[in-house]
Structure formats: C-alpha cells, structure tokens
C-alpha cells in the first residue's frame, strides 16, 4: 500500500525531538486528543508493562480504551490498539494517507518547515484513530524521553514515570538526573503523576518539577504493602495501598520486576478515580491477572523442536533484570541467542547477560541498525573469553544452533530480534506458556 510505504520512508528523517511539528499537525487535524481523556506513561524500562496493565484494567471496568505503544514486535499495526484489537492494515493505510496529506499541505503553505518524522506521523495517526473509534481514554507510551517526545503534545489527566536508566544518552543526557528531568517533561499543571522510581536524587527531580507546575506526585511504593509469592514464572500478589486492600491474585506478567510495575499501575488506576475514570477494585485485579504483553519473559514451545524464552533486554538496566530472572529460574544457565542495535550500550547488555549463558550465538535481525553478528561476537569475546561464542547471520538458524546446547534457549538483546524470531516461531506453530514484560 503506497501510504504505508510512504510512512515507512519517513524513518529516513531519524529522530528530531521537539513538539513544534506534531503540535502544528494535530492542530490542523482539529486536535483529535481533545475528544477523549489521555494518560501518558514515561520511563526507561517497564512503561510498556504499566500501559498494558492499565489498559487491561480499564477495559475490565467497561471503558473503551486506545493504546499507543512503541516499538512494535512484529507489525506496525500493533502500535495502535482499541479495546485490545490492533488497527487493520487498510485502516492504518487510510489514516497514514490522511496524516501525510495534512503534512504535505502544511509544508506547501509554509506552516511546516520540515516533514514529520516517522514517530511524529505515527503519533498523529494514533490520536486520529482513537478519535475515529470514539475511545473514552487513550494510554500513550512515551517513545523517547518525555519533554520533547511527540506523545507529549497531549494534555493528560494523569501520568506515570517508571524507573530511570541510562538509554538514548545522545538525546537525553549522560546522567540519571538529566534523563529524569527529560522524563519529567510530561508533567503538566494540575496533573497527578505516579512514579515507581525510588531513588531519592531522582524523586527530587520529579518533586521539583511537580512543585514548579502545580502538579501532584504519588510515590507508588510509599505506604503500600505487598505480600509476594513467586515460583518460576508465577507471581502471586496481595496488595494493600493507602486506598484499598486487594485480595490475593496471580499476576499475568512474569518476573519479580513486575511487582513494582503492578504497584505503579494499581496506584495510577486508583488516582484515575479522582479525575473522571473510576475503576473498581475487582476490575483492577481482573486487569492485572489477565494482562498480556508478548515478547517480555515470554516462554513459547515450538512443536518438538524446543522452547524459546523471549525478552528484549535492550539496555543494561533491562539486561540486569533479565539476568536476575535467569539466575533464579534457570540457575544452570541457558544458551543465549543475542542481537543488538548499534546505538545501544552493547557492552553493558552483554556484561549483564554473560554470567547466565552456557553458550552465546550472535545474530542480527533484518535492520541496518543491527550490529553485524561477527562484530557482536568479537565484542562478546573481548568481555569474556570463557563462554563459547559463535556467529550466525540468520536468526532462526541461530536458534536451531542454540537448541543443540539445550532444549530451552533465550532470545534477547533487541526487541527487533525478539519480534523477528517470535514471528517465525508462531509460523511454526508455537504455543505460549507464560508471558511477561
């Protein structure tokens, strides 16, 4: 479809932080986000999981919910979801054409001095699609940072900020405090913001921003008691917050780190009751129990070939979290199939994962941003000469090679690699056992 090819071609413009272009485009579209309530979620890791949990709970409460997340695992349509259903490709093409026509008109009359980037265009598409589908509320996951991210064009009723880590330093800065300040850019006057961050120096950044803008900060873990029982992929949780005692339930997403994300989602959902979106406790429990977020601590079985544990772990903080899960769940280690993007801290990612690897097969998804497998293998060897390391250009052949060293293998290091291998696994009849993120 020509409009989708045109949309994909916008990636050549790269990333251009700023709200001027997206602001002018959405204004020309009649400010679609004014037709529904919006909630924005920023952070380095965990924001997708918080969005997924919040989405599931709001739908359980009977609301019509739009969800915009990035990047996608397999197809672009996954980014635009209404009531759990991704947009159909013809509808996406129609929305993409409408946005591009609007951008072209603004360029022609001088309103815009530069074309929209890919992310600006997809954000405009999401906001327009949600209006067309008459959602009650849209959940927007920040793409990069917060202050100058295209999603920040909206005026949300509430938001959340998940823990801060070092990522995208070329855009956001080299210190956690600087990155936290960029994330705090989502905070607007009068807004309530829930954070799962706990480090005092970063909370101080959020506190200062809220004070300056007349917003209110809720520390999710403060005055919240969590009784946790975990067994491999299963997590049972009993929460008592300042507002509500919840019955014991099984969390739909795997991993110890999801407890913090769940607390953040629960506290956010509670706060929404004060701004026009009441959510009953049973809907919150239902949402957190039935939530799905594929590709994150996601175990699938591929016929008689073997099992694959997927987790993107695309920055050092995420890799440390994944490594902790591997040490707990697979103490003997696993063969790892690893890919990485050239703009990521590959040394930090690999260093975190190496102690959990019995074997590493380096590969690359089909994107020019990927580190070539042989180069990635050389980096792994420089970091640790003891773990066997090989390179395989074809991701599925890399998985097959890893299966020679164990019935369960992990695929990690890049969401693009996870999506590509997951697509192949599903095409080969994979069945899912657990998912998390």
Sine and cosine of phi, psi and omega as CSV:
sin_phi,cos_phi,sin_psi,cos_psi,sin_omega,cos_omega
0.00,0.00,0.79,-0.61,-0.12,-0.99
-0.85,0.53,-0.66,0.75,-0.06,-1.00
-0.91,0.42,-0.57,0.82,0.02,-1.00
-0.96,0.28,-0.56,0.83,0.09,-1.00
-0.92,0.40,-0.63,0.78,0.05,-1.00
-0.90,0.44,-0.67,0.74,0.03,-1.00
-0.87,0.49,-0.73,0.68,0.01,-1.00
-0.87,0.49,-0.57,0.82,-0.04,-1.00
-0.92,0.39,-0.31,0.95,0.00,-1.00
-0.92,0.39,-0.27,0.96,0.01,-1.00
-0.89,0.45,-0.32,0.95,0.02,-1.00
-0.92,0.40,-0.35,0.94,0.02,-1.00
-0.99,0.16,-0.12,0.99,0.08,-1.00
0.92,0.38,-0.50,-0.87,-0.03,-1.00
-0.95,-0.30,0.81,-0.59,0.04,-1.00
-0.76,-0.65,1.00,0.02,-0.04,-1.00
-0.85,0.52,0.64,-0.77,0.01,-1.00
0.55,-0.84,0.44,-0.90,-0.07,-1.00
-0.96,-0.29,-0.04,1.00,-0.08,-1.00
-0.89,0.45,-0.77,0.64,-0.05,-1.00
-0.91,0.42,-0.78,0.63,-0.02,-1.00
-0.89,0.45,-0.56,0.83,0.03,-1.00
-0.90,0.43,-0.68,0.73,0.00,-1.00
-0.94,0.35,-0.61,0.80,0.00,-1.00
-0.92,0.39,-0.74,0.68,-0.04,-1.00
-0.94,0.35,-0.53,0.85,0.08,-1.00
-0.89,0.45,-0.66,0.75,0.02,-1.00
-0.92,0.38,-0.38,0.92,0.02,-1.00
-1.00,0.03,0.05,1.00,-0.01,-1.00
0.99,0.12,0.45,0.89,0.04,-1.00
0.75,0.66,0.94,0.35,-0.08,-1.00
-0.85,0.53,-0.53,0.85,-0.06,-1.00
-0.93,0.36,-0.19,0.98,0.06,-1.00
-0.96,0.27,-0.14,0.99,-0.04,-1.00
-1.00,0.07,-0.13,0.99,-0.05,-1.00
-0.44,-0.90,0.20,-0.98,0.06,-1.00
-0.99,0.16,0.48,-0.88,0.03,-1.00
-0.77,-0.64,0.53,-0.85,0.09,-1.00
-0.75,-0.66,0.75,-0.67,-0.07,-1.00
-0.89,-0.45,0.63,-0.78,-0.05,-1.00
-0.77,-0.64,0.86,-0.51,0.02,-1.00
-0.89,-0.45,0.09,-1.00,0.01,-1.00
0.66,-0.75,0.10,-1.00,0.01,-1.00
-1.00,-0.03,-0.79,0.62,0.03,-1.00
-0.77,-0.64,0.57,-0.82,0.06,-1.00
0.99,-0.12,-0.17,0.98,-0.07,-1.00
-0.93,0.38,-0.56,0.83,0.06,-1.00
-0.90,0.43,-0.63,0.78,0.03,-1.00
-0.91,0.40,-0.66,0.75,0.02,-1.00
-0.89,0.45,-0.67,0.74,0.05,-1.00
-0.88,0.47,-0.71,0.71,-0.03,-1.00
-0.89,0.46,-0.68,0.73,0.01,-1.00
-0.91,0.42,-0.71,0.71,-0.01,-1.00
-0.89,0.45,-0.66,0.75,0.05,-1.00
-0.85,0.53,-0.77,0.64,-0.05,-1.00
-0.89,0.46,-0.64,0.77,-0.01,-1.00
-0.94,0.34,-0.67,0.74,0.02,-1.00
-0.89,0.45,-0.63,0.77,0.05,-1.00
-0.92,0.39,-0.60,0.80,0.06,-1.00
-0.90,0.44,-0.46,0.89,0.03,-1.00
-0.99,0.12,-0.04,1.00,0.07,-1.00
0.99,-0.13,0.11,0.99,0.02,-1.00
-0.99,0.10,0.46,-0.89,0.11,-0.99
-1.00,-0.04,0.89,-0.45,-0.25,-0.97
-0.87,-0.50,0.76,-0.64,0.18,-0.98
-0.99,-0.12,0.58,-0.81,0.01,-1.00
-0.70,-0.71,0.83,-0.56,0.01,-1.00
-0.85,-0.52,0.90,-0.44,-0.02,-1.00
-0.73,-0.68,0.27,-0.96,0.04,-1.00
-0.37,-0.93,0.41,-0.91,-0.16,0.99
-0.97,0.24,0.02,-1.00,0.03,-1.00
-1.00,-0.05,0.35,-0.94,0.04,-1.00
-0.99,0.13,-0.78,0.63,-0.13,-0.99
-0.86,-0.50,-0.77,0.64,-0.04,-1.00
-0.74,-0.67,0.46,-0.89,-0.04,-1.00
-0.86,0.51,-0.49,0.87,-0.05,-1.00
-0.87,0.49,-0.42,0.91,-0.02,-1.00
-0.88,0.47,-0.36,0.93,-0.05,-1.00
-0.96,0.28,-0.38,0.93,-0.13,-0.99
-0.88,-0.47,0.98,-0.21,-0.14,-0.99
-0.81,-0.59,0.73,-0.69,0.11,-0.99
-0.82,-0.57,0.84,-0.54,-0.02,-1.00
0.78,0.63,0.68,0.73,0.09,-1.00
0.99,0.11,-0.04,1.00,-0.05,-1.00
-0.91,-0.41,0.86,-0.51,0.04,-1.00
-0.90,0.43,0.42,-0.91,0.05,-1.00
-0.88,0.48,0.58,-0.81,0.10,-1.00
-0.97,0.24,0.51,-0.86,-0.07,-1.00
-0.86,0.52,-0.66,0.75,0.05,-1.00
-0.88,0.48,-0.62,0.79,0.04,-1.00
-0.92,0.38,-0.63,0.78,0.05,-1.00
-0.89,0.46,-0.67,0.74,0.04,-1.00
-0.88,0.48,-0.65,0.76,0.02,-1.00
-0.90,0.43,-0.70,0.72,0.02,-1.00
-0.91,0.41,-0.64,0.76,0.00,-1.00
-0.89,0.46,-0.66,0.75,0.02,-1.00
-0.90,0.43,-0.66,0.75,0.00,-1.00
-0.89,0.46,-0.66,0.75,0.01,-1.00
-0.92,0.39,-0.70,0.71,-0.02,-1.00
-0.90,0.43,-0.63,0.78,0.05,-1.00
-0.88,0.48,-0.64,0.77,0.01,-1.00
-0.92,0.40,-0.68,0.73,0.02,-1.00
-0.89,0.46,-0.70,0.72,0.00,-1.00
-0.87,0.50,-0.65,0.76,0.01,-1.00
-0.91,0.41,-0.63,0.78,0.01,-1.00
-0.94,0.34,-0.55,0.83,0.09,-1.00
-0.93,0.38,-0.65,0.76,-0.04,-1.00
-0.91,0.42,-0.61,0.80,-0.04,-1.00
-1.00,-0.06,0.08,1.00,0.09,-1.00
1.00,0.06,0.02,1.00,0.03,-1.00
-0.91,0.41,-0.61,0.79,0.08,-1.00
-0.95,-0.30,0.64,-0.77,0.04,-1.00
-0.99,-0.15,-0.19,0.98,0.00,-1.00
-0.53,-0.85,0.44,-0.90,0.02,-1.00
-0.91,0.41,0.34,-0.94,0.11,-0.99
-0.95,0.33,0.57,-0.82,0.13,-0.99
-0.97,0.23,0.14,-0.99,0.02,-1.00
-0.85,0.52,-0.73,0.69,-0.05,-1.00
-0.94,0.34,-0.58,0.81,0.09,-1.00
-0.88,0.47,-0.67,0.74,0.00,-1.00
-0.92,0.40,-0.69,0.72,-0.01,-1.00
-0.92,0.39,-0.56,0.83,0.05,-1.00
-0.90,0.43,-0.70,0.71,0.04,-1.00
-0.88,0.47,-0.64,0.77,0.05,-1.00
-0.87,0.50,-0.73,0.69,-0.02,-1.00
-0.86,0.50,-0.75,0.66,-0.04,-1.00
-0.89,0.46,-0.63,0.78,0.03,-1.00
-0.93,0.37,-0.70,0.72,-0.02,-1.00
-0.88,0.47,-0.65,0.76,0.00,-1.00
-0.91,0.42,-0.59,0.81,0.08,-1.00
-0.91,0.42,-0.70,0.72,-0.02,-1.00
-0.88,0.47,-0.56,0.83,-0.03,-1.00
-1.00,-0.03,0.12,0.99,0.11,-0.99
0.81,0.59,0.79,0.62,0.03,-1.00
-0.96,0.27,0.41,-0.91,0.11,-0.99
-0.99,0.15,-0.60,0.80,-0.06,-1.00
-0.50,-0.87,0.58,-0.82,0.07,-1.00
-0.88,-0.47,0.74,-0.67,0.08,-1.00
-0.98,-0.19,0.84,-0.54,-0.08,-1.00
-0.90,-0.44,0.87,-0.50,0.09,-1.00
-1.00,0.02,0.84,-0.54,0.04,-1.00
-0.87,0.49,0.67,-0.74,0.01,-1.00
-0.98,0.17,-0.77,0.64,-0.07,-1.00
-0.51,-0.86,0.86,-0.51,0.03,-1.00
0.96,0.27,-0.90,-0.43,-0.03,-1.00
0.11,-0.99,-0.82,0.57,-0.11,-0.99
-0.83,0.56,-0.73,0.69,-0.06,-1.00
-0.93,-0.37,0.27,0.96,0.04,-1.00
-0.97,0.23,0.59,-0.81,-0.07,-1.00
-0.85,0.52,-0.52,0.85,0.02,-1.00
-0.89,0.45,-0.37,0.93,-0.06,-1.00
-0.97,0.24,0.13,0.99,0.08,-1.00
-0.95,0.32,-0.33,0.94,-0.05,-1.00
-1.00,0.10,0.26,-0.97,0.12,-0.99
-0.93,-0.37,1.00,-0.05,-0.14,-0.99
-0.98,0.19,0.39,-0.92,0.10,-1.00
-0.99,0.13,-0.36,0.93,-0.01,-1.00
-0.29,-0.96,0.23,-0.97,0.03,-1.00
-0.41,-0.91,0.11,-0.99,0.06,-1.00
-0.63,-0.78,0.51,-0.86,0.09,-1.00
-0.77,-0.64,0.88,-0.47,0.01,-1.00
-1.00,0.07,0.07,-1.00,-0.08,-1.00
-0.83,0.56,0.51,-0.86,-0.07,-1.00
-0.99,-0.13,0.69,-0.72,0.09,-1.00
-0.65,-0.76,0.12,-0.99,0.02,-1.00
-0.99,0.15,0.90,-0.44,0.03,-1.00
-0.29,-0.96,0.54,-0.84,0.00,-1.00
0.81,0.59,0.66,0.75,-0.06,-1.00
-0.87,0.49,-0.46,0.89,-0.01,-1.00
-0.90,0.43,-0.36,0.93,0.02,-1.00
-0.96,-0.29,-0.52,0.85,-0.20,-0.98
-0.95,-0.30,-0.24,0.97,-0.01,-1.00
0.93,-0.38,0.21,-0.98,-0.15,-0.99
-0.98,-0.19,-0.05,1.00,0.01,-1.00
-0.86,-0.50,0.41,-0.91,0.02,-1.00
-0.89,0.45,-0.59,0.81,0.01,-1.00
-0.90,0.43,-0.65,0.76,0.02,-1.00
-0.91,0.41,-0.68,0.74,0.03,-1.00
-0.91,0.42,-0.65,0.76,0.03,-1.00
-0.86,0.50,-0.62,0.78,0.01,-1.00
-0.90,0.43,-0.60,0.80,0.06,-1.00
-0.92,0.40,-0.68,0.73,0.03,-1.00
-0.89,0.46,-0.61,0.79,-0.01,-1.00
-0.92,0.40,-0.14,0.99,0.05,-1.00
-0.89,0.45,-0.26,0.97,0.04,-1.00
-0.97,0.24,-0.25,0.97,-0.10,-0.99
-0.97,0.25,0.82,-0.57,-0.02,-1.00
-0.85,-0.53,0.33,-0.94,-0.07,-1.00
-0.80,0.60,0.74,-0.68,0.09,-1.00
0.98,0.18,0.02,1.00,-0.11,-0.99
-1.00,0.08,0.46,-0.89,0.16,-0.99
-0.98,-0.21,0.72,-0.70,-0.04,-1.00
-0.79,-0.61,0.81,-0.58,0.05,-1.00
-0.98,-0.19,0.73,-0.69,0.03,-1.00
-0.79,-0.61,0.62,-0.78,0.11,-0.99
-0.99,-0.15,0.02,1.00,0.11,-0.99
-0.93,0.37,0.60,-0.80,-0.04,-1.00
-0.82,-0.57,-0.18,0.98,-0.05,-1.00
-0.96,0.29,0.80,-0.59,-0.12,-0.99
-0.82,0.57,-0.64,0.77,-0.06,-1.00
-0.93,0.37,-0.46,0.89,0.03,-1.00
-1.00,0.06,-0.58,0.81,0.11,-0.99
-0.88,0.48,-0.54,0.84,0.03,-1.00
-0.89,0.45,-0.58,0.82,0.06,-1.00
-0.90,0.44,-0.71,0.70,0.00,-1.00
-0.92,0.39,-0.64,0.77,0.03,-1.00
-0.86,0.51,-0.74,0.68,-0.04,-1.00
-0.89,0.46,-0.67,0.74,-0.01,-1.00
-0.91,0.42,-0.70,0.72,0.02,-1.00
-0.89,0.46,-0.67,0.74,0.01,-1.00
-0.89,0.46,-0.68,0.74,-0.04,-1.00
-0.93,0.38,-0.46,0.89,-0.11,-0.99
-0.94,-0.34,0.11,0.99,0.02,-1.00
0.92,0.40,0.54,0.84,0.03,-1.00
-0.97,-0.25,0.16,-0.99,-0.03,-1.00
-0.86,-0.52,0.76,-0.65,0.00,-1.00
-0.98,-0.21,0.76,-0.65,0.08,-1.00
-0.92,-0.39,0.87,-0.49,0.09,-1.00
-1.00,0.10,0.93,-0.38,-0.18,-0.98
-0.86,0.52,-0.63,0.78,-0.09,-1.00
-0.99,0.17,-0.25,0.97,-0.08,-1.00
-0.94,0.35,0.79,-0.61,0.02,-1.00
0.87,0.49,0.39,0.92,0.06,-1.00
-0.91,-0.41,0.78,-0.62,0.01,-1.00
-0.95,-0.30,0.76,-0.65,0.00,-1.00
-0.83,-0.56,0.84,-0.54,0.12,-0.99
-0.97,-0.23,0.89,-0.45,-0.17,-0.99
-0.88,-0.47,0.70,-0.71,0.13,-0.99
-0.79,-0.61,0.83,-0.56,-0.08,-1.00
-0.79,-0.61,0.60,-0.80,0.08,-1.00
-0.54,-0.84,0.98,-0.21,-0.05,-1.00
0.80,0.59,-0.94,-0.34,-0.06,-1.00
-1.00,0.06,-0.14,0.99,-0.08,-1.00
-0.99,-0.13,0.73,-0.68,0.09,-1.00
-0.78,-0.62,0.85,-0.52,0.11,-0.99
-0.96,-0.28,0.64,-0.76,-0.20,-0.98
-0.68,-0.73,0.70,-0.72,0.15,-0.99
-0.79,-0.61,0.89,-0.46,-0.11,-0.99
-0.93,-0.37,0.63,-0.77,0.20,-0.98
-0.77,-0.63,0.92,-0.39,0.01,-1.00
-0.97,-0.22,0.11,-0.99,0.07,-1.00
-0.86,0.51,-0.29,0.96,-0.05,-1.00
-0.96,-0.27,-0.44,0.90,-0.23,-0.97
-0.38,-0.92,0.60,-0.80,0.19,-0.98
-0.98,-0.19,0.83,-0.56,-0.06,-1.00
-0.97,-0.22,0.58,-0.81,0.06,-1.00
-0.93,0.37,0.35,-0.94,0.03,-1.00
-0.88,0.48,0.71,-0.70,0.03,-1.00
-0.56,-0.83,0.32,-0.95,0.04,-1.00
-1.00,-0.06,0.82,-0.57,-0.02,-1.00
-0.96,0.27,0.72,-0.70,-0.07,-1.00
-0.95,0.32,-0.31,0.95,-0.02,-1.00
-0.94,-0.34,0.61,-0.79,-0.11,-0.99
-1.00,0.02,0.44,-0.90,0.11,-0.99
0.95,-0.32,0.60,-0.80,-0.02,-1.00
-0.87,0.49,-0.54,0.84,-0.04,-1.00
-0.91,0.41,-0.34,0.94,-0.02,-1.00
-0.96,0.29,-0.27,0.96,0.07,-1.00
-0.89,0.45,-0.72,0.69,0.04,-1.00
-0.89,0.45,-0.67,0.74,0.03,-1.00
-0.89,0.46,-0.64,0.77,0.01,-1.00
-0.90,0.43,-0.68,0.74,0.04,-1.00
-0.88,0.48,-0.67,0.75,0.04,-1.00
-0.88,0.47,-0.69,0.73,0.00,-1.00
-0.91,0.41,-0.67,0.75,0.00,-1.00
-0.89,0.45,-0.73,0.69,0.00,-1.00
-0.91,0.42,-0.58,0.81,0.07,-1.00
-0.90,0.43,-0.72,0.70,0.00,-1.00
-0.89,0.46,-0.61,0.79,0.05,-1.00
-0.89,0.45,-0.66,0.75,-0.01,-1.00
-0.92,0.39,-0.51,0.86,0.00,-1.00
-0.88,0.47,-0.43,0.90,0.03,-1.00
-0.89,0.46,-0.43,0.90,-0.02,-1.00
-1.00,0.08,-0.17,0.99,-0.08,-1.00
-0.83,-0.55,0.49,0.87,0.16,-0.99
0.99,-0.16,0.11,0.99,0.01,-1.00
-0.76,-0.65,0.95,0.32,0.00,-1.00
-0.91,0.41,0.70,-0.72,0.00,-1.00
-0.76,-0.64,0.87,-0.49,-0.03,-1.00
-0.94,0.34,0.47,-0.88,0.00,-1.00
-0.82,0.57,-0.61,0.79,-0.02,-1.00
-0.93,0.38,-0.51,0.86,0.07,-1.00
-0.94,0.35,-0.62,0.79,0.05,-1.00
-0.89,0.46,-0.74,0.68,0.02,-1.00
-0.88,0.47,-0.69,0.72,0.02,-1.00
-0.88,0.48,-0.70,0.72,0.00,-1.00
-0.88,0.47,-0.72,0.70,-0.03,-1.00
-0.95,0.31,-0.39,0.92,0.04,-1.00
-0.98,0.20,-0.64,0.77,-0.14,-0.99
-0.98,-0.20,0.03,1.00,-0.03,-1.00
-0.87,0.49,0.58,-0.82,0.10,-1.00
-0.78,-0.63,0.63,-0.78,0.02,-1.00
-0.51,-0.86,0.99,0.15,-0.16,-0.99
-0.86,0.50,0.46,-0.89,0.09,-1.00
1.00,0.05,0.00,1.00,0.02,-1.00
-0.83,-0.55,0.91,-0.42,-0.14,-0.99
0.69,0.73,0.81,0.58,-0.15,-0.99
-0.92,-0.39,0.94,-0.35,-0.05,-1.00
-0.99,-0.17,0.85,-0.52,0.04,-1.00
-0.82,-0.57,0.48,-0.88,0.04,-1.00
-0.92,-0.40,0.76,-0.65,-0.07,-1.00
-0.95,-0.32,1.00,0.03,0.01,-1.00
0.76,0.65,-0.75,-0.66,0.04,-1.00
-1.00,-0.06,0.08,1.00,-0.09,-1.00
-0.97,0.24,-0.63,0.78,-0.02,-1.00
0.52,-0.86,-0.07,-1.00,-0.02,-1.00
-0.93,-0.37,0.49,-0.87,0.04,-1.00
-0.78,-0.63,0.79,-0.62,0.12,-0.99
-0.98,-0.21,0.90,-0.44,-0.04,-1.00
-0.99,-0.15,0.67,-0.74,0.23,-0.97
-0.32,-0.95,0.79,-0.61,-0.14,-0.99
-0.89,0.45,-0.73,0.68,0.04,-1.00
0.67,0.74,0.83,0.56,-0.19,-0.98
-1.00,-0.07,0.13,0.99,0.16,-0.99
-0.55,-0.84,0.24,-0.97,-0.10,-1.00
-0.85,0.53,-0.65,0.76,-0.01,-1.00
-0.89,0.46,-0.69,0.73,0.03,-1.00
-0.92,0.40,-0.60,0.80,0.02,-1.00
-0.92,0.39,-0.61,0.79,0.06,-1.00
-0.89,0.46,-0.67,0.74,0.03,-1.00
-0.90,0.44,-0.70,0.71,0.01,-1.00
-0.90,0.43,-0.67,0.75,0.00,-1.00
-0.88,0.47,-0.63,0.78,0.04,-1.00
-0.88,0.47,-0.65,0.76,0.04,-1.00
-0.90,0.43,-0.68,0.73,0.00,-1.00
-0.89,0.45,-0.68,0.74,0.01,-1.00
-0.88,0.47,-0.61,0.79,-0.02,-1.00
-0.97,0.26,-0.66,0.75,-0.17,-0.99
-1.00,-0.10,-0.55,0.84,0.02,-1.00
-0.78,-0.62,0.95,0.32,-0.12,-0.99
-0.88,0.48,-0.38,0.92,0.03,-1.00
-0.99,0.15,-0.12,0.99,-0.02,-1.00
1.00,-0.02,0.21,-0.98,0.01,-1.00
-0.69,-0.72,0.43,-0.90,0.25,-0.97
-0.92,0.40,0.71,-0.70,-0.02,-1.00
-0.92,-0.40,0.73,-0.68,0.20,-0.98
-0.98,-0.22,0.88,-0.47,-0.18,-0.98
-0.83,-0.56,0.71,-0.71,0.17,-0.99
-0.72,-0.70,0.37,-0.93,-0.02,-1.00
-0.46,-0.89,0.46,-0.89,0.07,-1.00
-1.00,0.04,0.49,-0.87,-0.11,-0.99
-0.96,0.29,-0.19,0.98,0.03,-1.00
-0.99,-0.15,0.18,0.98,-0.02,-1.00
-0.97,-0.24,0.29,-0.96,0.06,-1.00
-0.99,0.16,0.98,0.17,-0.08,-1.00
-0.90,0.44,-0.61,0.79,0.02,-1.00
-0.88,0.47,-0.66,0.75,0.02,-1.00
-0.91,0.42,-0.66,0.75,0.02,-1.00
-0.90,0.44,-0.76,0.64,-0.07,-1.00
-0.92,0.40,-0.66,0.75,0.00,-1.00
-0.86,0.52,-0.61,0.79,0.02,-1.00
-0.94,0.35,-0.59,0.81,-0.11,-0.99
-1.00,0.07,-0.42,0.91,-0.12,-0.99
-0.81,0.59,-0.70,0.71,-0.04,-1.00
-0.89,0.46,-0.28,0.96,-0.04,-1.00
-0.99,-0.16,0.03,1.00,-0.14,-0.99
-0.97,-0.23,0.77,-0.64,0.18,-0.98
-1.00,0.04,-0.37,0.93,-0.04,-1.00
-0.32,-0.95,0.59,-0.81,0.07,-1.00
-0.81,-0.59,0.81,-0.58,0.11,-0.99
-0.93,-0.37,0.90,-0.43,-0.03,-1.00
-1.00,0.02,0.70,-0.71,-0.01,-1.00
-0.57,-0.82,-0.13,-0.99,-0.02,-1.00
-0.50,-0.87,0.72,-0.69,0.13,-0.99
-0.95,0.32,0.18,-0.98,-0.08,-1.00
-0.99,0.13,0.98,0.22,0.08,-1.00
-0.46,-0.89,0.63,-0.77,-0.02,-1.00
-0.91,0.42,-0.26,0.96,0.00,-1.00
-0.98,0.20,-0.20,0.98,-0.09,-1.00
-0.96,0.27,0.62,-0.78,0.13,-0.99
-0.94,0.35,0.78,-0.63,0.02,-1.00
-0.84,0.55,0.63,-0.77,-0.09,-1.00
-0.80,0.60,-0.69,0.73,-0.02,-1.00
-0.91,0.41,-0.62,0.78,0.03,-1.00
-0.92,0.40,-0.67,0.74,0.02,-1.00
-0.89,0.45,-0.66,0.75,0.03,-1.00
-0.88,0.47,-0.63,0.77,0.02,-1.00
-0.90,0.44,-0.63,0.78,0.04,-1.00
-0.90,0.44,-0.66,0.75,0.01,-1.00
-0.89,0.46,-0.70,0.71,-0.02,-1.00
-0.89,0.45,-0.59,0.81,0.03,-1.00
-0.90,0.43,-0.54,0.84,-0.04,-1.00
-0.99,0.17,-0.51,0.86,-0.04,-1.00
-0.35,-0.94,0.92,-0.39,-0.04,-1.00
-1.00,0.07,-0.03,1.00,-0.10,-1.00
-1.00,0.01,-0.57,0.82,-0.05,-1.00
-0.98,0.19,0.78,-0.63,0.04,-1.00
-0.86,0.50,0.73,-0.68,-0.05,-1.00
-0.73,-0.68,0.76,-0.65,0.11,-0.99
-0.74,-0.68,0.20,-0.98,0.02,-1.00
-0.84,-0.54,0.65,-0.76,0.04,-1.00
-0.58,-0.81,0.87,-0.50,-0.12,-0.99
-0.94,0.34,-0.49,0.87,-0.03,-1.00
-1.00,-0.03,0.88,-0.47,-0.07,-1.00
-0.85,0.53,-0.66,0.75,-0.03,-1.00
-0.94,0.35,-0.60,0.80,0.09,-1.00
-0.90,0.44,-0.54,0.84,0.07,-1.00
-0.90,0.44,-0.65,0.76,0.05,-1.00
-0.90,0.44,-0.71,0.70,0.01,-1.00
-0.87,0.50,-0.63,0.78,0.04,-1.00
-0.91,0.40,-0.63,0.78,0.00,-1.00
-0.91,0.41,-0.59,0.81,0.00,-1.00
-0.89,0.46,-0.36,0.93,0.06,-1.00
-0.93,0.36,-0.24,0.97,-0.02,-1.00
-0.94,-0.35,0.04,1.00,0.01,-1.00
0.16,-0.99,0.52,-0.85,-0.05,-1.00
-0.95,0.31,-0.45,0.89,0.07,-1.00
-0.91,-0.41,0.76,-0.65,0.03,-1.00
-0.80,-0.60,0.41,-0.91,0.04,-1.00
-0.95,-0.31,0.66,-0.75,0.09,-1.00
-0.91,-0.42,0.82,-0.57,-0.20,-0.98
-0.36,-0.93,0.09,-1.00,0.10,-1.00
0.98,-0.19,-0.30,0.95,-0.06,-1.00
-0.30,-0.95,0.73,-0.68,0.06,-1.00
-0.92,0.39,-0.46,0.89,0.04,-1.00
-0.93,0.38,-0.66,0.75,0.04,-1.00
-0.91,0.42,-0.71,0.71,0.02,-1.00
-0.85,0.53,-0.73,0.68,-0.01,-1.00
-0.88,0.47,-0.68,0.73,-0.04,-1.00
-0.91,0.41,-0.72,0.70,-0.02,-1.00
-0.95,0.32,-0.60,0.80,0.03,-1.00
-0.89,0.47,-0.64,0.77,0.04,-1.00
-0.87,0.49,-0.70,0.72,0.02,-1.00
-0.91,0.42,-0.68,0.73,-0.01,-1.00
-0.88,0.47,-0.67,0.74,0.00,-1.00
-0.92,0.38,-0.58,0.81,0.05,-1.00
-0.91,0.42,-0.40,0.92,0.01,-1.00
-0.99,-0.10,0.24,0.97,0.12,-0.99
1.00,0.06,0.46,0.89,-0.01,-1.00
-0.87,0.49,0.56,-0.83,0.11,-0.99
-0.89,-0.47,0.66,-0.76,-0.06,-1.00
-1.00,-0.05,0.67,-0.74,0.06,-1.00
-0.97,-0.23,-0.76,0.65,0.01,-1.00
-0.63,-0.78,0.45,-0.89,0.16,-0.99
-0.67,-0.74,0.47,-0.88,0.02,-1.00
-0.33,-0.94,-0.11,-0.99,0.00,-1.00
-0.16,-0.99,0.00,0.00,0.00,0.00
